[in-house]
Amino acid sequence: MAERTVFQSSSQKRVLSLGPQASVREAAGVMTRANCGSVLIMEPPEALLGIVTERDLMTRVLAKGLDPERTTVREVMTPNPICIGPEAKVSDAVVIMIERGFRHLPIVGSGKKIMGVFSVRDALPREIGSALSQAEFNEQVNDALG
């Protein structure tokens, strides 16, 4: 079975974005309504400036006591986020996330077109199933070997 690509696995193919002057409260509202863990910060014409995640809201806003109404997303975003192409393998994306310590990767296609965001959650369903299958197999082998 061929390994899935990040675009095939991405649950967030609709691009959720805000301009850099949007407030942190606006970002939290947009993310909540879309049931999404990140929002891309973009400037016309579709230039990716950064990304704001749930973790950013917690560590860069709440933990520092910033006012979500007066703080702009530009102030707390991760600028120039690492991006991944739509044909990249899920395992390659997961390695990048583990090595870099983040959970969201914008998916950027040809012409710098934003195609979505790959989240670590998108990697879980099949990989957990594979891990469980492997664990069951190991248990059966151990039982057979006594």
N, C-alpha and C positions, 0 to 999 in steps of 0.2 A: 504494500500500500504506500503510495507516494505521500511524503510529508506535506502537510498543509502550508499554505502561504499565509502571511499576516493579513492580507486582504480577504482571503477566504474565511479566516477565523475571526475577523474583527466584528464586534457587535455594534460598533459605533461608526457606521459608514456615512451617516449624515453629519456634516461638519458643524460642530457647535462652536461659534466664535463670537467675540466681542471686540470692540475697538479699545485701544490702549487707555482711553480716558474714562472708561466705564468704572463704576465703583466696585469695590469688593463685594458689597451687598448684592449688586446686580449679578455678579458672577455666581455667587452662592445661590441666588434665586434661579438663574438659568440652569445651573447644574442640577439643582433639586428637581425642577420641573421636568427635565430630560432624564432624570435618574442616571446621571453620568458623573464620573469622578474627575473630569477635567474639562477645561474650555480653552480653545486656542485664541491667542490674542493676535489680531490681524489688522492691517491697515490697507485700505484700498490702494491699488487694485490687487487684492488677495495676497499681500505680502505677509508672510508669517514672521511675527516679531517674537513671540514667546508662548508659553503655556502656563496656565494656573491650574493647580490640582487641589483636591481636598486636603492633602498634606500641607500644601503651601498656605491654605487658609488657616489651618491649625497652628503651624509653626511660625509663620511670618506675620500673621495678623492677630489671632486670639492670644497666643502665648506672649506676644509683645504688647498687648493692650491697645492696638491701633483701632481707630474708629472706622468701622466698615463702610460708613456712609461717605467719609472724606478721603479714604485711602483708595487710590486708583489701582487697577490691576497692573499697570505698568510698573508700579512701585514694588509689587510682590511677585511678579511673574518670574519664571525661569526664562531668561532671554536666549534666543537662538538655540532652541532645543535640538537635540540629536534626532534626526528623522530616519525613516527606513522606507525602502521601496516596496511597492505592493507585492512583488514576487519573492521577497525575502522569506526564508523558512521561519516558521514559528520558533524552532529551537535557536536559531541565530538571534532572533529578537529577544528571547528570554535570556540568553547569555549576555547581551548588551545591557539589559535591565539589571541583571544580577551584578555585573561588574561595575556599573555606574550608579547603582543604588536608586533607581527610580522605577515607576510602575506604568508609565504611559509613553508611547512613541507615536508621534504624528506619522501618518503614511503619506508620502509624497511621490507622485507619479511624474511622468514626463512633463516638461514645461513647468516644473515646480507646482503642479496642480495638487492641492490638498485633497486626499481621497478618504480621510477618516483618521481615527486614532486607534492604535492597537494597545490594549490594556493587558496587564498580567492576568486578569480574570479571563481574558479571551483564550489564554493558553491552557487553562485548567481542565475543562471537561474531558477532552480526549486523553490528555496526559495523565490525569488522575485514573481514568479507566485503564490505561496501559499499565500504570504502576500497580493498581489492584490486581490486574491479570497476572502480572509478574510475581506479585506477592503470593497469589493463590498457586501459581505454578511452583514457586519455591517451596511452599508448604507441602504440596503433593510430592515433590521430589524427596523432601526430608522424610515424609511418612513412608515412602517406598523404600528408602535406604535404611529405615529403622532407626 
